């Protein structure tokens, strides 16, 4: 019986005051490699990656963040955004973390693949080739469909915290 694939990630966010009140901006990355080159819509992702039974989802999210961005995970409280099942069947768990990060400091990890296919030539590509802070509306256009729910969940949590008396 095949095991279902699991992936975990960490979504950095910062709170911004806009014309509609308090909202968030999220840090997402454009997927690297030749398949995603030239694509913008639905070609961006939360920094995340697969993990197996020997690793917890939280450990995988931390490891993948460091691998994909090449910088340490900022300190702070992780906010669980739950799980989403992607079209491929993969289950993705994401946490949010409020932190600033200068995208110029990012040094993306790489992967190697045969390209062009069938050529026998191995080439190295960045896992994510660029990063950007995005409004929820921008993220909705850029993120792959199965990850958009995490931005919605984050917005709900941030608004709920802002409305609570201890916020």
C-alpha positions as CSV (number, residue, x, y, z in Angstrom):
1,X,0.0,0.0,0.0
2,X,1.4,3.4,-1.0
3,X,2.0,6.0,1.7
4,X,0.4,9.3,1.2
5,X,3.0,12.0,0.6
6,X,3.3,14.7,3.2
7,X,4.8,18.1,3.1
8,X,5.3,20.9,5.7
9,X,6.2,24.5,5.5
10,X,6.5,27.9,7.2
11,X,4.8,31.0,5.9
12,X,6.4,34.2,7.1
13,X,4.1,37.2,7.5
14,X,4.1,40.8,8.6
15,X,1.2,42.9,9.7
16,X,0.4,46.0,7.7
17,X,-2.1,48.7,8.2
18,X,-4.0,49.3,5.0
19,X,-7.0,51.3,3.9
20,X,-9.3,48.4,5.0
21,X,-7.6,48.1,8.4
22,X,-5.1,45.6,9.7
23,X,-4.0,43.0,7.2
24,X,-1.0,40.8,6.4
25,X,1.7,40.5,3.8
26,X,3.1,37.0,3.2
27,X,6.5,35.9,1.9
28,X,6.2,33.3,-0.9
29,X,8.7,31.9,-3.4
30,X,8.6,31.3,-7.1
31,X,9.3,27.6,-7.9
32,X,12.6,27.1,-9.6
33,X,13.5,25.0,-12.6
34,X,12.6,24.8,-16.2
35,X,9.0,23.7,-15.7
36,X,8.1,26.9,-13.8
37,X,10.3,29.3,-15.8
38,X,8.1,32.0,-17.5
39,X,5.1,31.2,-15.4
40,X,3.7,33.5,-12.8
41,X,0.1,32.6,-12.0
42,X,-0.1,29.5,-9.7
43,X,3.7,29.1,-9.9
44,X,4.6,30.3,-6.4
45,X,4.6,28.4,-3.1
46,X,5.0,28.5,0.6
47,X,8.6,27.4,1.4
48,X,7.9,23.7,2.2
49,X,9.0,20.2,1.5
50,X,8.3,16.5,1.9
51,X,9.1,14.5,5.0
52,X,8.9,10.9,6.1
53,X,7.9,9.1,9.3
54,X,11.3,9.7,10.9
55,X,10.7,13.5,11.1
56,X,7.9,15.6,12.6
57,X,6.0,18.1,10.4
58,X,7.4,20.9,12.5
59,X,11.0,19.7,12.1
60,X,10.4,19.3,8.3
61,X,9.0,22.9,8.1
62,X,12.1,24.3,9.9
63,X,14.5,22.2,7.7
64,X,12.8,23.1,4.5
65,X,12.7,26.8,5.4
66,X,16.5,26.8,5.9
67,X,17.1,24.7,2.8
68,X,15.0,26.8,0.5
69,X,15.9,30.2,1.7
70,X,19.4,29.6,3.0
71,X,18.8,31.7,6.2
72,X,17.9,30.6,9.7
73,X,14.2,30.5,10.9
74,X,13.5,33.7,12.7
75,X,12.5,33.5,16.3
76,X,8.9,33.8,17.3
77,X,5.6,32.0,17.9
78,X,4.5,29.6,15.3
79,X,0.8,29.8,14.4
80,X,-0.7,26.5,13.2
81,X,-2.6,27.0,9.9
82,X,-3.6,23.4,9.6
83,X,-3.5,21.0,6.7
84,X,-4.7,21.1,3.1
85,X,-4.9,18.3,0.6
86,X,-3.5,19.2,-2.8
87,X,-4.8,18.0,-6.1
88,X,-1.9,15.5,-6.3
89,X,-3.1,14.0,-3.1
90,X,-0.2,15.4,-1.1
91,X,-1.1,16.6,2.4
92,X,0.5,19.9,3.3
93,X,0.8,21.3,6.8
94,X,1.7,25.0,7.3
95,X,2.6,27.2,10.2
96,X,2.8,31.0,10.1
97,X,5.5,33.1,11.8
98,X,5.4,36.9,12.1
99,X,8.9,38.1,11.1
100,X,10.7,40.5,8.8
101,X,13.1,39.1,6.2
102,X,15.0,41.0,3.6
103,X,14.6,39.0,0.4
104,X,18.0,40.2,-0.7
105,X,19.5,38.0,2.1
106,X,18.0,34.8,0.7
107,X,20.4,32.2,-0.8
108,X,18.1,29.5,-2.3
109,X,19.0,25.9,-2.1
110,X,19.4,23.9,-5.4
111,X,18.4,20.6,-7.0
112,X,19.9,18.7,-9.9
113,X,17.9,17.2,-12.7
114,X,18.4,16.0,-16.3
115,X,17.6,19.0,-18.6
116,X,16.6,18.9,-21.3
117,X,14.8,15.6,-20.7
118,X,16.5,12.7,-22.4
119,X,19.7,14.7,-23.0
120,X,21.8,13.0,-20.3
121,X,22.9,16.4,-19.2
122,X,22.5,17.1,-15.4
123,X,21.9,20.8,-14.5
124,X,21.4,22.5,-11.2
125,X,18.5,24.8,-10.6
126,X,17.4,26.8,-7.5
127,X,14.5,25.2,-5.6
128,X,12.9,28.7,-5.5
129,X,14.3,31.3,-7.8
130,X,12.9,34.4,-6.3
131,X,10.9,35.6,-3.2
132,X,8.4,38.4,-2.7
133,X,6.3,39.9,0.0
134,X,2.7,39.8,-1.3
135,X,-0.7,41.1,-0.2
136,X,-3.3,38.3,0.2
137,X,-4.8,39.3,-3.2
138,X,-1.4,39.0,-4.9
139,X,-0.7,35.7,-3.1
140,X,-4.1,34.4,-4.3
141,X,-3.0,34.9,-8.0
142,X,0.5,33.6,-7.5
143,X,0.2,30.6,-5.1
144,X,-0.7,27.2,-6.4
145,X,-4.4,26.6,-5.8
146,X,-4.0,24.1,-2.9
147,X,-2.0,26.6,-0.8
148,X,-4.2,29.7,-1.0
149,X,-6.3,28.4,1.9
150,X,-3.3,29.1,4.3
151,X,-3.3,32.8,3.5
152,X,-7.1,32.9,4.2
153,X,-6.6,31.1,7.5
154,X,-3.8,33.4,8.5
155,X,-5.9,36.6,7.8
156,X,-8.6,35.2,9.9
157,X,-6.2,34.5,12.8
158,X,-4.6,37.9,12.6
159,X,-8.0,39.7,12.5
160,X,-9.2,37.6,15.4
161,X,-6.1,38.5,17.5
162,X,-6.5,42.2,16.6
163,X,-10.1,42.2,17.8
164,X,-9.4,40.4,21.1
165,X,-9.0,42.6,24.2
166,X,-5.4,41.4,24.9
167,X,-4.2,42.3,21.4
